[in-house]
Amino acid sequence: MTSPSTTLSLVDTDPAELAVDAIVIGVHSTTGEQDATSGLAGTLLLASGAESIAAAFDGKLTETLALLGATGGPGEVIKLATLGTVTAPVLAAVGLGPEPSGAAPAPETLRRAAGAAVRALAGSARVAMTLPLPDDADAADALRAVAEGALLGGYRFAGYKTRPQPTRREPVAEVLVAVPDAADAAAQAEVVRAQTVAGAVRRTRDWVNIAPNELRPPAFADAVAEAGRAAGLDVEVLDEVALREGGYGGIIAVGQGSEAPPRLVKLTYTPDGGGTGKRVALVGKGITFDTGGISIKPAQGMWEMKSDMAGAAAVAATMLAVAELKPSVAVTGYVPMAENMPSGTSYRPGDVVTMFNGKKVEVLNTDAEGRMILGDAMARACADGCDYLFETSTLTGGQVVSLGKRISGVMGTAELCERVRGAGDAVGEPAWPMPLPDDVRKGMDSDVADISQVNAGMDRAGHMLQGGVFLREFVTDDVAWAHIDIAGPSYHAGEATGYWTKGGTGVPVRTLLHLIDDVAANG
């Protein structure tokens, strides 16, 4: 299932003369004094790039927008008919917040504004966008942000409705971004990259949003493998027989309760000439549906557990983007997939499971299943050989309790966690490093095995940290690693905001791609 996509290109035509259905400008909020003529407070300031539009309105545009209720608040979109003042019949003013002192708006501000504007203009075929782009070293970051925001704000899941929805408008088909020089090679390169990155995020969202009965492990594995081969990646798929023979005890244990057997998909990208020689491993949790197993979850909200494979979707889609972007480092993605179901064949609390690296795990809670399949995949990644290992998963509700719905938790090698945090800040996917306390690990000592799956003495206290401590057991000492818990940021249950639409968000695809670029450039 593929959702309709938005295309994007650059133009350097005067925005006031563009033959489009709507044109987007930026407005800042201010705290100016009341105007003696209109009686309105000077609450708006047009952002750069809107000069010709303002001239067409004879200098009355901010006054008109204020009369319509515009405040310039971040992400606010106010639309008005232009009545022939410019070529486009509709003008959309998107809020950028207060004007920055001596600088253009932050990239994330532009990204969210572009997404909000394109989303508000659904039903339009062609939309032009003239948002403030600096002419200095930050120009590339700003253009990339606008392009990504516009492409992602236009996302809408295709869905399953059988009847036409009269009030449901089609996403914007084409976005034109106004720049000083549309032929500039650097600007064109940013657009190409943004289209690739946004395509990976959209594919992640599609996979997360698909109904779980249509994306059980074998079907998910087939979809990922087919896409990987089409992209030119080397693909290996291990079915339940190969997993059992290979010693993947964690994946087998979690998957044995379902009639849809588990899978492990390996996607490999090798740069021409070997690249820098550095090797990056990506691992993503692929629980296609999580009932909790024998330790069954409450019914309320369980339908969102179709998103428990968001980490796997992000890793698989990132690998597809890597194949297109061709970084100078080797990248391998490992995607373990299972459906955690209660049945007569389910694994049980009290079971002892032998993992891929030979460690024995005492199972205390079958709802802590993600760490079981990830442990096997991470151990396999280390056995194959890698310098850096980035693992991402909707691992614990403790992430949401600690950091909310926007900020991922990061645990692992201290230096690599800081690099993840920096990458997240750069792309608008914030992450925060968390500790791996020794006392949490001590409480996971088992009387009968090498380690317990959870810290029974802490119950759910520090649950996010328990997950990270457990996963550390499956990373060899010579590998720098980071575990990115995206339980909150990977799925947005509320109303659309910025470039986030309802459902899967695609976090942390853009972070992973930034990290791969960072490794390619800096080792």
N, C-alpha and C positions, 0 to 999 in steps of 0.2 A: 504494500500500500504506500503510494507516494503522494504527499500533499502538494498542492499547487505552489509554485515558487515565484518569487519576484526577481526580475532582472534589474541590473544597475549599470549605468554608463555615465561618463563625464561630458559636460558641455561647458563652453566658455562664451555662449551667447548671453546678451543682456537678459537677466531673469524676467524683466517686465515684458519682453517680447517673445518668450517661449510659448509655443503652441502646445499647451498641456491642459489637463483638466483642473489642476490645482497647483499652487505654488506655496512652498513652506518658507517662512522666515522665522528668525529667532528674536525674542524679546526678553529684556532683563527687567527685573523689579528694582525700583528705586524708592527713596523716601522723600521725594521732592516736596516743595511747598505748594499750596493750593494755587491754581491758576485763576487769576482775577476774572477772566472772560468766561471760562467754562464752568468754574466752580469746582472742577475736579482736581484732586491731588495729583501731582506729577509722579505717578506710580509706575510708569513704563519708560523703557529706553530701548530703541531698536538696536539689535545687534548688527555688527558689521556684515556687509553682504546684501543688506536690504535697502541700500541708498536709492537705487533707481525705482524701487517699489514705493518708497516714501515720497519721492518726487512726484510720482504719478498721482498720489493722493493729496497733492498740494500741501504737504506738511501736516495734514490732519489725521494721519493714520493712527498715531498713538492715542489721540483723543477718542477716535471712533472705537478702537479696541477697548479702551477703558470703559466706555459707555456700555459695551457688551459684557463687561465683567472681568476682563483680563487683568491679571495681577502680575504676570511674569513668573509665577511660581514654577519650580522645576516640573517638567512634564505636562503642564497645563496646555491644552490645545483649544484655541478659539478660532472659529471659522466665520468668514463673512463673504458675501457676494461682492465682487469687484465692480460690477455694473459697467464694464468697458474701460475702466481706468488702466488696466493692463490686459494683456492677451488672455491670460488664464481667467476663467469665470469665477474661481473660488480662491480665496487667500486663507491660509491657515497659519496662525501665529503660535509658535510653541515656546513655552516658558523655559528660560535658562537660569532662573534664579538671579541673585545680585550680580552685577557686572564685576568680573575679577579685576583687581587693581594691577594694571600693567601686564596683563596676560590674557590669553584666550581662555574660554571655559575649559575645564578639565575634560579629557577624552571621555570619561564615563558620563559626564553631564551631556555631552554631545550624543553619545551612543543612546542614552535613554530618551533624549529629545527626538532624535531621528526615528526611533522605534515607536514612540507615542504618536508622532505625527502621521507616519505611514499607516499605523493601525486605525487612527481616527478618520483617515481618508479612504478606508476600504470602500469598494464600489467604483473608484476612479481607475481608469485605464492607465493614464500617464500622470505622474506627479514630478514636479521639479522641486529641488531643495537648495536653498541658499542660506547655509548656516555659517557662522564665523569660523574661518580657517586661517590660522596664523601663516605668515610667510617666512618663518624661521625654522630652526631645527625641529620644532614640534609639529611641523606641518604634516608629516607622514602619519604620526600618531593620531592627529585630529581627523584626517581624511579617512584613515582606517576605521576609526570609531564611528564616524557618520555612516560609512558604507555598511559596516556590520550591523549597526542599529537599524538602518533602513531595511536591510535584507531579513533580519530576524523579527522586526516588528510586523512585517508582512506575513509571518508564518500563521497558518491555520491548519490544524489536523483535518485530514479529509473526512474522517468519521464514517458512520454507518447508517445515516438517516436514509430512509427509502423514499421520502417525499420531499419535494422542493420546499425550501424554507423562505418564504417571501421577505422576511426581515433580515435574512442572512446575506450580507453583501460579500462579493468576491474580493479577495485580497488585491491590493494594487499590483498591476501586472508589470509596470516599468517605472523605475525611479531614475531621474536625471539629477546629478549632483553638479551644481555650478562651481567651477574652479577658474582661476586666472588663465590657465593654459591646459586645455583638455588633451593636448597631444604630448604633454610632458611624460617622459618615460617612467620616472619615479612614481608619478601619480597613477599612471596606468597599471604599474606593478602592484600598487596598493589595492587597486580595485580587483585585480585578478586574485590576489591573496585573499581579500575579504570574501570574494565569492566562494573560494574553496573552503575557507574556514566556516563561513555561514552555512555552506552546504553540509559540512560535517555536523554542525550543531543541529541543523534541521533534521538530518537523518537520525541523530540521537533522539530528538524529540519524537519523531515518528515511531521509532522502536519502543520507546517508553509508553507512548499513548495507545499503542495497539492493544486490543482486548487480550487478556491472558490466555483465553482458550485458543487464540490464533497464533500464539508465540510461545509454545511450550518448548522445552530444550531442543528436541530434534529439529523443529521448524526454525527456531532462532539460529541454531548452528548452520543449517542449510542456507539461511538468508545471509549470514555473515560470510560464510565460505564463498558463496556465489559472488557477493560484492567484492570480496578480497581478490578472488581470481580475476574478475573483470578489471580490477585496478592494477593488476600486475604483481600482486603480492604472492609470496609462497605461502601455501595454505596446508595445514595439517589438522585433521579432525579425528579425535579419539572418541569412539563410541563406548558403550558400557562394557563391552567385552575387553577392548583395549585398555580401558581405565582400570578394570579389575586386574588384568594381567600386569599392568604397569605399576601397580601398588598405590593407586590414588585412593586411599581409604576414606579420606574426608569427603571427596566428591561422591563416591559410591554410597557412603553412609547416608548423606543428605538426600540423594536422589532415589534411594531404594524404596521409599514410601509411595512413589508415583508410578503410574503405568507408563508415563512418558519418561524414558530413561535419560540419564545425564549425559553431558558432552563436555569436551574440552577442545576449544579451537585455538590454534596457534597461527598467528599471522606474522610474516617476516618480511622486513624491508632491508635490502642491502644496497648501500650507495655505490655508485660507479667508482671503481678504483679503490674501494674499501673506505673512503672518506677519511675521517680523522683517526680512526681506529677505536674510538669510544663506542660503547655498546649500551643502549638504553632498553630496559624492559618495562613494559606497561602491563599491569594486571587489573582486571575489573570484575567485580562481583556480578554474577549472572543468575540470581534466583528469580526465575520467570514468574513465580508466584509464591508468596510466603504465608502459609496458614499458621506457622509456628510448629507444625508437626504435632507430635504427642503433647508437647507443651503449648497447646493451641492458644492463639491470640483471641482477644475479645472480638465480637462480630463488628462492633461499631468502627467504621473507617477501614475495615480490612480490604475493601475494594481498592484502596490506594496501594496495596501490596503488589499490584501489577508493576509498580515502578521499582521493585526491589532488584531489578536488573539494570538500573540506570548506569552503574559503574561499568558493566560489561558493554552496554550500548555506547558509552562515551569512549572506551578504549577501542572498540571496533571501528567506530567512526573516525577517531583520531588516526588510526592506522590507514584508513582510506585517504585522509587528507595528506598524511605523510607520503603516501605513494605519489601524490600529485605535486606536492611542494618540493620533494626530493632534497631533504637536508643532508648534510655531509657526515651524518652519524648513522650507525646501524640501529634500527629500532625493531623490537619484537613485541607483539601483543599476545597476551595469554588471557583467554576468556573462558573460565569455568562456568558451566551452566547446569542448573538443577532446579527441580520443582519440589518445594518442601511441603509434603502432604501427610496427613495422618491416615494410616491404614494398618492392616495386619503385618505388612512388611516394613513399616517405618523403623528407623533407628530410635533407640529409647534412652531416657535418662538412666545412667548406670552403665551403658555400653562403654567398652574400651575400643578405640579405633586406632589402627596403625596408619600413620600418614605417609606421604611419599618419601619424606626424608628419614623414615624409620621411627620417628617419635611416637610414643603411645599417649593418646589423649583420652581422659575420662570425660564422658559426656554427662553434664549435669542439667542442661537445658537445651532441648532440641530447637528452640527458637533462637539460639545463638549459632545458627547454621552457616551464616556468611563466612565467619572466620574459618570454618572447617574446609570449605571449598577453596578459599583464598590461600590457606596454608599450603595445600597441595600445589596450587598453581605458582605460588611464590617460590616454593622449594624447587619446582621444576625450572623456573626462570634462573635461579642461582646455579642449578646443576648444568644448565646449558651454557652459562657464562654471561655475566653482564657487569658493568661498572656502576650503573645507577638503576634503581628499581623504584618506579612510581606506581603505587597501588591505590585504586579509588573504589569506594563502595558506600552504599547506603547501609552502613554497618550497625549503628546504634541510635536509639532514641535519645541516648545521653548527649549526642551532639546537639540535638535541637534544644534540650534543656539547658545546656551550657552556653551555646552560641547563637541560638535562634535559627531562623529560616534562610538567612542570607550568607552566613559566614561558615565555611567549612572548618573542621578541626584537623590539624596536621600533627602527626607523631612520627618519630623515627630518628635518623641521624640529624643532629642539631643543625649542622651547616646546610644540609639539604632541605630541612624544614624551612629555614630562612629563605632559601631560594624559591621554594613554593610560595611562601608568603609574598615575596617580591613579585613573582610572576602573577599571582592573583591580583595584587594591587594594580599592576600594569594593564591588565585586561578587564578589570571590573568584576572579578570573581574572588572576593576577599576570603582569606584563610588565616587561621590563627594557630601558631604552634602551641601544643599542649605537652605536658610532661609524661614520662613513663616511670612512675615511682616504684622503688624497690619493694615497698610494703604491699603494693598491689600484686606484684609477681609472687611474693612470699605466700600470699593468701590463695594462690592458685596451685600450690604444691598439692599433689594427690597422694593418697595412701596406697593406691594400687597402680598408678601409671606415672608417666614422666611429668605430666601437667594436666590440671583440670581445665576444662573449657571456659569456665567463669570462676570468679572469686565468690564462693558461696557465702563467706563471712560478710562481704560488703553488699550482698544482694544487688540492687541496681545502682548503688552509690558508685560514682566514678565509672559508670559502665563504659563510656567512651574510652577511658584509659585502659580498662580491662581488655577491650578489643585490641588496642595497639600493643599492649604487653604480650598478648597471646601471639599476634602475628610476628612479633620480633623473633620468636622461637624458630621461624622458618626462613630466616634470612642469614646467610653466611656472613662471617665477620668482615670479609673483604669487600662487601657490597654496601655502598651508600644507599639508604632507602628512605622512603617517605610514604606513610599511609594517610590518605586524604578521605576523611569521613564526610560524605555529602548527603547524609540522611535528610537534612532540611533543604539545602539549596537545589537539589536535583529535581524536585517536584513542587510546582506552585499550584496550590489548591484554590487560591483566591482569585479575584478579578484580575484581568490583564493589567500590567503596569510597565511603562517603559518598553523595552524590547522583550520582556517576559510575557508570554501568553499563558493561558491556563493549561496545566498539565506539565509534561516534561520540559525542563529548561535547557538541557544540553550542558549544564555544568558537570565536569570541569574541562570540556574539550579545549577551550581556548587557553586555559592554563597549561594543559599538557603540551600543546603545540608551542607555546612560549618557552616552556622548559626545554623542549627538544632543541629549539633555536639557541637557547642559552648554552646548552651543552655543546652544540656544534661550534659556537663562537668562542667559548671560554673553557671548555673541558669540564 
